[in-house]
Amino acid sequence: MPEANETVLEINLGNLAHNYRFLKSKIDPDVKFLSVVKAHAYGSDSVAIAKKLEELGTDYFAVAYVEEGVRLRENGVTTPILVLHPQFTHFEEIIEHCLEPNLYSEKTLNSFISVAEKLNQKNYPVHIKLNTGLNRLGFDQPEISRIKELIWDTSSLKIASVFSHLAASEDWKERDFTVGQIDLFRKMSWELIKDLDYEPLLHICNTSGVINYPKAAFSMVRTGIGLYGYGNDKTIDPHLKPIGKLKTIISQIRPLDQGDTVGYNRAHKIEKPSRIATLPVGHADGINRIYGKKKAGVLVKGKFAPIVGNVCMDIIMIDVTGIACEEGDEVIIFGGDQHPVEFAESGGTISYELITGIQRRVTRKIIPEKVENQ
């Protein structure tokens, strides 16, 4: 049970290992595996997750920003780290900490070449992102010849990988578009690397790509959300185990009569004698206002208790009428029998937003190896 007045996110490394092995089973043994650990490893703990994945044998990591990669290096992580969205002002820091930048435009490529040459780098590993239809970051097809010119004219860089990002790999209605992206990536990457005297890694598959388009694995795949227990597919989700379980306790239970109201703006009106419990968690912790007014609920003694009234900054109120519970009893917000996807959908959002939104003031507790059905 959490300590008094504490909300805890339990992070189950056994479930992480299960998910890693499941996803690895979907690709050929010689295909490399890149683990995405950006955003505190999807709201969990990037250092604990990365160290476990290193132990499991991951070939690469990816983070969004330089400071995320620096944190891993400072905590002893030695596996190669791709920085997906580096900023110009951090290029020297990238080299200082042996991180590998994604170069996605002529400006980023030119700028990194200048920094690498100034620091007397030779064959520094970089990653070239190609835009095949997501239209976010990346070089377009007409720019391939320019990339080649810039790379050929310097000895400071070496292409570690060429990659792109699928836009709708989880949606079978968009299969034609996805196949088109894969074909375009194959053509663009070949045009870029065909004259090299070495062979960069190629990768386009994300978690849904691994599951739905395994033949497009090329030489490496990138998985993020799947490692944390979500497959974006109701047929795959049962094979994955969410690594996070968010728990709290009951701070107080208050009996209320018909006509009483609960919380700010008197948002919940009592229609019959009820027991209302307060919990020490709120929108400052990542349980946003979208879950209030009975849109979502929690589990108390294994029974569903709806969130009533408006979610407050540090508190939510739940209706525990008919549930034999006491102050100090444990409450499961999500995890275990309360699947995070279901909780997120009840508020009209997605699992990504829910799990990455759990704030850092919530205590993280690492569960080493026990595998649970969550």
C-alpha positions as CSV (number, residue, x, y, z in Angstrom):
1,M,0.0,0.0,0.0
2,P,1.3,3.5,-0.7
3,E,2.5,5.5,2.2
4,A,-0.1,7.8,3.7
5,N,-1.1,10.7,1.5
6,E,1.0,9.4,-1.4
7,T,0.1,8.7,-5.0
8,V,2.4,6.2,-6.7
9,L,3.1,5.1,-10.3
10,E,4.4,1.5,-10.1
11,I,6.6,0.6,-13.1
12,N,6.8,-3.1,-13.8
13,L,10.0,-4.1,-15.5
14,G,8.8,-7.7,-15.8
15,N,6.0,-6.4,-18.0
16,L,8.5,-4.3,-20.0
17,A,10.6,-7.4,-20.6
18,H,7.5,-9.3,-21.7
19,N,6.6,-6.6,-24.2
20,Y,10.2,-6.4,-25.6
21,R,10.3,-10.1,-26.2
22,F,6.9,-10.1,-27.8
23,L,7.8,-7.4,-30.2
24,K,11.2,-8.9,-31.0
25,S,9.4,-12.2,-31.9
26,K,7.6,-10.3,-34.8
27,I,10.9,-9.5,-36.6
28,D,13.7,-11.5,-38.0
29,P,16.6,-12.1,-35.6
30,D,19.1,-10.1,-37.7
31,V,16.8,-7.0,-37.6
32,K,18.0,-4.4,-35.1
33,F,15.7,-3.1,-32.4
34,L,15.5,0.6,-31.4
35,S,13.7,1.4,-28.2
36,V,12.1,4.8,-27.9
37,V,12.5,6.2,-24.4
38,K,11.5,9.9,-25.0
39,A,9.2,11.8,-22.6
40,H,10.5,10.0,-19.5
41,A,10.0,6.7,-21.3
42,Y,6.4,7.5,-22.0
43,G,5.7,8.9,-18.6
44,S,7.5,6.3,-16.5
45,D,11.3,6.5,-15.7
46,S,13.7,6.8,-18.6
47,V,16.8,5.7,-16.7
48,A,15.3,2.6,-15.2
49,I,13.6,1.6,-18.5
50,A,16.8,2.2,-20.5
51,K,18.9,0.2,-18.2
52,K,16.5,-2.7,-18.3
53,L,16.3,-2.5,-22.1
54,E,20.1,-2.5,-22.3
55,E,20.1,-5.7,-20.2
56,L,17.6,-7.2,-22.6
57,G,19.8,-6.4,-25.6
58,T,18.2,-3.4,-27.4
59,D,20.5,-2.1,-30.2
60,Y,19.6,1.6,-30.1
61,F,17.6,4.2,-28.1
62,A,15.8,7.2,-29.3
63,V,14.9,10.4,-27.4
64,A,13.2,13.5,-28.5
65,Y,15.6,16.2,-27.1
66,V,19.2,16.4,-26.2
67,E,18.7,16.8,-22.5
68,E,16.9,13.4,-22.4
69,G,19.9,11.8,-24.0
70,V,22.4,13.6,-21.7
71,R,20.4,12.3,-18.7
72,L,20.8,8.7,-19.9
73,R,24.5,9.2,-20.5
74,E,25.0,10.7,-17.1
75,N,23.3,7.7,-15.6
76,G,25.6,5.2,-17.3
77,V,23.7,4.3,-20.4
78,T,26.2,3.4,-23.2
79,T,24.0,2.1,-26.0
80,P,23.8,4.5,-29.1
81,I,21.1,7.2,-28.7
82,L,19.4,8.9,-31.6
83,V,18.1,12.4,-30.8
84,L,14.9,12.8,-32.9
85,H,14.4,16.5,-32.7
86,P,17.7,18.2,-31.9
87,Q,18.1,22.0,-31.9
88,F,21.0,23.9,-33.4
89,T,22.1,25.3,-30.1
90,H,22.7,21.8,-28.7
91,F,24.9,20.4,-31.5
92,E,28.2,20.7,-29.5
93,E,26.5,19.1,-26.5
94,I,25.4,16.2,-28.8
95,I,29.0,15.5,-29.7
96,E,30.2,16.0,-26.1
97,H,27.9,13.3,-24.9
98,C,28.2,10.9,-27.9
99,L,24.6,11.3,-29.0
100,E,23.5,10.9,-32.6
101,P,21.4,13.7,-34.3
102,N,18.5,13.3,-36.7
103,L,19.3,15.7,-39.5
104,Y,16.0,16.5,-41.3
105,S,16.7,19.6,-43.4
106,E,19.4,21.3,-45.3
107,K,19.8,23.8,-42.5
108,T,20.3,21.1,-39.8
109,L,22.7,19.2,-42.0
110,N,24.8,22.2,-42.8
111,S,24.8,23.4,-39.3
112,F,25.9,20.0,-37.9
113,I,28.6,19.7,-40.5
114,S,30.0,23.1,-39.4
115,V,30.1,22.1,-35.7
116,A,31.5,18.6,-36.4
117,E,34.3,20.1,-38.6
118,K,35.1,22.8,-36.0
119,L,35.5,20.0,-33.4
120,N,37.6,17.9,-35.7
121,Q,35.2,15.0,-35.9
122,K,35.7,12.2,-38.4
123,N,32.8,9.9,-39.5
124,Y,30.5,11.2,-36.7
125,P,27.3,9.1,-36.8
126,V,24.2,11.0,-37.9
127,H,20.7,9.9,-39.0
128,I,18.9,11.3,-42.1
129,K,15.2,11.5,-41.9
130,L,13.1,11.3,-45.1
131,N,9.6,12.7,-45.4
132,T,7.4,10.0,-47.1
133,G,3.9,11.5,-46.2
134,L,3.7,12.3,-42.5
135,N,4.8,15.8,-43.5
136,R,6.3,16.7,-40.1
137,L,10.1,16.5,-40.3
138,G,12.3,15.2,-43.1
139,F,13.9,15.7,-46.5
140,D,11.6,15.5,-49.5
141,Q,12.5,13.4,-52.5
142,P,13.8,16.4,-54.7
143,E,16.4,17.2,-51.9
144,I,18.2,13.8,-52.1
145,S,20.8,15.0,-54.5
146,R,21.6,17.9,-52.2
147,I,22.0,15.7,-49.2
148,K,24.5,13.6,-51.2
149,E,26.5,16.6,-52.2
150,L,26.8,17.8,-48.6
151,I,27.7,14.4,-47.2
152,W,30.2,13.7,-50.0
153,D,32.0,17.0,-49.4
154,T,32.8,16.3,-45.8
155,S,34.7,13.6,-43.9
156,S,33.2,14.8,-40.6
157,L,30.0,12.7,-40.9
158,K,28.9,9.2,-41.5
159,I,25.3,8.2,-42.1
160,A,24.3,5.7,-39.3
161,S,20.8,5.3,-40.5
162,V,18.2,6.6,-43.0
163,F,14.6,6.5,-41.7
164,S,11.1,7.8,-42.1
165,H,7.9,7.6,-40.1
166,L,4.6,5.9,-41.0
167,A,1.5,8.1,-40.7
168,A,-1.3,5.6,-40.2
169,S,0.3,2.1,-39.8
170,E,-2.4,1.1,-37.2
171,D,-5.3,1.9,-39.6
172,W,-6.1,-0.8,-42.1
173,K,-8.3,1.7,-44.0
174,E,-5.1,3.6,-44.8
175,R,-3.3,0.5,-46.0
176,D,-2.7,1.8,-49.6
177,F,-1.2,5.0,-48.2
178,T,1.0,3.1,-45.8
179,V,2.2,0.7,-48.6
180,G,2.9,3.8,-50.7
181,Q,5.0,5.3,-47.9
182,I,7.0,2.1,-47.6
183,D,7.6,2.0,-51.3
184,L,8.6,5.7,-51.4
185,F,11.0,5.2,-48.5
186,R,12.6,2.2,-50.3
187,K,13.2,4.3,-53.4
188,M,14.4,7.5,-51.6
189,S,16.7,5.6,-49.3
190,W,18.2,3.6,-52.1
191,E,18.8,6.8,-54.1
192,L,20.6,8.3,-51.1
193,I,22.9,5.4,-50.2
194,K,23.5,3.5,-53.4
195,D,26.9,5.1,-54.0
196,L,28.2,4.8,-50.4
197,D,31.0,2.3,-49.6
198,Y,29.1,1.3,-46.4
199,E,25.5,0.3,-45.6
200,P,23.5,2.5,-43.2
201,L,20.6,1.1,-41.2
202,L,17.2,1.6,-42.7
203,H,14.0,1.9,-40.6
204,I,10.5,3.0,-41.0
205,C,8.4,0.7,-38.8
206,N,7.0,1.9,-35.5
207,T,5.1,-0.4,-33.1
208,S,2.1,-0.7,-35.4
209,G,4.4,-1.1,-38.4
210,V,6.1,-4.0,-36.7
211,I,2.8,-5.7,-36.1
212,N,1.0,-4.9,-39.4
213,Y,3.9,-4.6,-41.9
214,P,6.7,-6.9,-40.7
215,K,8.1,-7.3,-44.2
216,A,8.9,-3.6,-44.1
217,A,11.3,-4.0,-41.1
218,F,14.3,-3.3,-43.3
219,S,17.4,-3.5,-41.0
220,M,15.9,-1.9,-37.9
221,V,12.6,-1.1,-36.3
222,R,11.6,1.5,-33.8
223,T,9.1,0.8,-31.0
224,G,7.8,3.1,-28.4
225,I,4.2,2.6,-27.2
226,G,4.4,-1.2,-27.6
227,L,7.2,-1.4,-25.1
228,Y,4.9,0.2,-22.5
229,G,2.1,-2.2,-23.2
230,Y,-0.1,-0.7,-25.9
231,G,-0.5,-2.0,-29.5
232,N,-3.0,0.4,-31.0
233,D,-5.0,-2.7,-32.0
234,K,-7.5,-4.6,-29.9
235,T,-6.3,-7.9,-31.2
236,I,-2.7,-7.1,-30.1
237,D,-3.4,-5.4,-26.8
238,P,-4.1,-8.7,-25.0
239,H,-0.5,-9.8,-25.9
240,L,1.0,-6.8,-24.3
241,K,1.2,-5.8,-20.6
242,P,1.0,-2.1,-19.5
243,I,4.0,-1.4,-17.4
244,G,2.4,1.3,-15.3
245,K,-0.1,1.1,-12.5
246,L,-1.3,4.4,-10.9
247,K,-2.3,4.0,-7.2
248,T,-3.4,6.3,-4.5
249,I,-5.3,6.1,-1.2
250,I,-8.6,7.4,0.3
251,S,-7.9,10.5,2.3
252,Q,-11.4,11.0,3.7
253,I,-14.9,9.6,3.4
254,R,-17.8,11.9,3.9
255,P,-21.5,10.9,4.1
256,L,-23.8,13.3,2.2
257,D,-27.5,13.7,2.0
258,Q,-29.9,14.4,-0.9
259,G,-29.5,18.0,-2.1
260,D,-25.8,18.3,-1.0
261,T,-23.3,19.2,-3.6
262,V,-19.7,18.2,-4.2
263,G,-16.7,20.3,-5.2
264,Y,-16.1,23.5,-7.2
265,N,-19.1,25.0,-8.9
266,R,-21.3,22.5,-7.1
267,A,-20.8,20.4,-10.1
268,H,-22.1,17.2,-8.5
269,K,-25.5,17.1,-6.8
270,I,-26.4,14.3,-4.4
271,E,-29.6,12.6,-5.4
272,K,-29.8,10.1,-2.6
273,P,-27.7,9.5,0.6
274,S,-24.2,8.8,-0.5
275,R,-20.6,8.2,0.6
276,I,-18.1,10.5,-1.1
277,A,-14.3,9.8,-0.8
278,T,-11.5,12.2,-1.6
279,L,-8.2,11.1,-3.2
280,P,-4.9,13.0,-3.1
281,V,-4.5,13.3,-6.9
282,G,-5.7,15.8,-9.4
283,H,-5.1,17.6,-12.6
284,A,-1.7,18.8,-11.4
285,D,-0.7,15.1,-11.3
286,G,-2.0,14.4,-14.8
287,I,-5.6,13.3,-14.0
288,N,-7.2,16.0,-16.0
289,R,-10.6,17.6,-15.8
290,I,-11.8,15.6,-18.8
291,Y,-12.2,12.6,-16.4
292,G,-14.6,14.4,-14.0
293,K,-18.4,14.4,-13.8
294,K,-18.7,10.6,-13.9
295,K,-16.9,10.3,-17.3
296,A,-14.3,8.0,-15.7
297,G,-13.9,6.1,-12.4
298,V,-11.4,4.2,-10.3
299,L,-11.3,0.8,-8.5
300,V,-11.8,0.5,-4.8
301,K,-11.7,-3.0,-3.4
302,G,-12.1,-4.2,-7.0
303,K,-15.3,-2.2,-7.4
304,F,-15.9,0.7,-9.8
305,A,-16.3,4.1,-8.2
306,P,-17.1,7.1,-10.5
307,I,-15.2,10.4,-10.3
308,V,-17.8,13.0,-9.3
309,G,-17.8,16.7,-9.7
310,N,-14.9,18.6,-11.2
311,V,-11.4,17.3,-10.9
312,C,-9.4,19.7,-8.6
313,M,-5.7,20.6,-8.8
314,D,-4.7,18.1,-6.1
315,I,-7.9,16.2,-5.3
316,I,-10.6,14.1,-7.0
317,M,-13.8,13.0,-5.4
318,I,-15.3,9.5,-6.0
319,D,-18.6,8.0,-5.1
320,V,-18.0,4.9,-2.9
321,T,-21.6,4.3,-1.9
322,G,-22.1,0.6,-1.3
323,I,-18.4,-0.2,-1.3
324,A,-17.0,-1.4,2.0
325,C,-13.9,0.8,2.3
326,E,-12.2,3.0,4.8
327,E,-9.9,6.0,4.9
328,G,-6.4,4.9,4.0
329,D,-7.5,2.1,1.7
330,E,-5.8,1.6,-1.7
331,V,-7.3,2.9,-4.9
332,I,-6.4,1.9,-8.4
333,I,-6.7,4.7,-10.9
334,F,-5.4,2.7,-13.8
335,G,-3.5,-0.6,-14.2
336,G,-4.5,-4.1,-13.2
337,D,-8.2,-4.6,-13.8
338,Q,-8.6,-1.0,-14.9
339,H,-6.9,-0.9,-18.3
340,P,-5.3,2.5,-19.1
341,V,-6.8,2.5,-22.6
342,E,-10.3,2.1,-21.1
343,F,-9.6,4.9,-18.6
344,A,-8.2,7.2,-21.3
345,E,-11.1,6.5,-23.7
346,S,-13.7,7.3,-21.0
347,G,-12.3,10.8,-20.9
348,G,-12.2,11.1,-24.7
349,T,-8.4,10.8,-25.1
350,I,-5.8,8.2,-25.9
351,S,-3.3,6.1,-23.8
352,Y,-0.3,8.2,-25.1
353,E,-1.7,11.4,-23.5
354,L,-2.7,9.7,-20.3
355,I,0.5,7.9,-19.5
356,T,2.9,10.7,-20.6
357,G,0.8,13.2,-18.7
358,I,1.5,11.8,-15.2
359,Q,3.5,14.5,-13.6
360,R,6.9,14.1,-11.9
361,R,5.6,14.9,-8.5
362,V,3.9,11.5,-8.5
363,T,6.3,9.0,-6.9
364,R,7.7,6.3,-9.2
365,K,8.2,2.9,-7.8
366,I,10.2,0.3,-9.8
367,I,8.8,-3.3,-9.6
368,P,11.8,-5.4,-10.7
369,E,10.7,-8.6,-12.4
370,K,7.2,-9.6,-11.5
371,V,5.0,-10.0,-14.6
372,E,1.3,-9.1,-14.0
373,N,-1.7,-9.2,-16.2
374,Q,-2.6,-5.5,-16.5
